[in-house]
Amino acid sequence: MATLGDPKKTIEILNKYHFVFQKKFGQNFLIDTHVLDKIIRAAEITKEDMVLEIGPGIGTLTQYLCENARKVVAVEIDKMLIPILKEDTLAEYDNVEVINADILKVDLNKLVEEKNEGKPVKVVANLPYYITTPIVMSLLEQDFPIKSITVMVQKEVADRMKAEPGTPDFGALSLAVQYRADTYIAANVPPNCFMPRPAVGSCVIRLAKKEEPPVKVMSETLMFKMIRAAFNQRRKTLVNAIANSPELSFSKEAVTAALVKAGIREDERGEKLGLKEFGELSDILFQRIGQKGEG
Ligand code: SAM
């Protein structure tokens, strides 16, 4: 029976183990049963699923996952939490495995192969906010079997992930996420649903991995280098941002010619362009490298 959604029970466990919150690990534990129910519903967890949870903390969300999924594998970096999880809060569940590791160092392909015979898993987490973006990007970029990612993130990060071209939140993260996944905001969560309270509002966002990317490009690497260049210097025109990028070696003339060929204004800024336009530009410049051996 899940009990940790109750703040009194959370305090009892924290006191019992003299637990000290580690700011460096982004520890904000959930203390709201409605939010926990919403996460389970948004992730559409069934008894068929294996769930990979990142950062179980004292096991609050993990208890809910154990009750709804076939199997849960929870990866927690803080070794002080492992005995609490194994000996206390998750002791009554026989469908959970706790691994003490840094999620950014785990070979997810190997993990899914070993724990779920290589079949797709669902990722569910209340993410540590100090490394939200690296974790989400690593989940999306690693080619491992995955059905969906349902995660609690800062509201501001969720806004950036789903932002459209020409809006203030739009940037490299929007394009990187939308290239690989469809986004859906499942809930807005205020600071008082956590202990300790974070300084910012949060959102539960669901990312459903796309079967195929929305644009087919000759070089993903080149397209994302151009996207990074465009948003590293977002006040500059695209021509200047790309021509000045240390990651790229295209002249102003080459970039201007590519813009003209793609039917984009010569003084356009990256913040107005979507994946289609970045894809087109990157293909034009990629072909140029092929023909001339340089930019
Ligand atoms: N899931 C719990 C909950 O909802 O109450 C805790 C969520 S708390 C926001 C984030 C958790 O991630 C913490 O337990 C923290 O120790 C853990 N964590 C932080 N960095 C991590 C990493 N690199 N790998 C695995 N876990 C990490």
Boltz pocket constraint, residues with backbone or C-beta under 6 A from the ligand:
constraints:
  - pocket:
      binder: B
      contacts: [[A, 24], [A, 25], [A, 26], [A, 27], [A, 28], [A, 29], [A, 30], [A, 54], [A, 55], [A, 56], [A, 57], [A, 58], [A, 59], [A, 60], [A, 61], [A, 62], [A, 75], [A, 76], [A, 77], [A, 78], [A, 81], [A, 101], [A, 102], [A, 103], [A, 104], [A, 125], [A, 126], [A, 127], [A, 128], [A, 129], [A, 131]]
      max_distance: 6.0
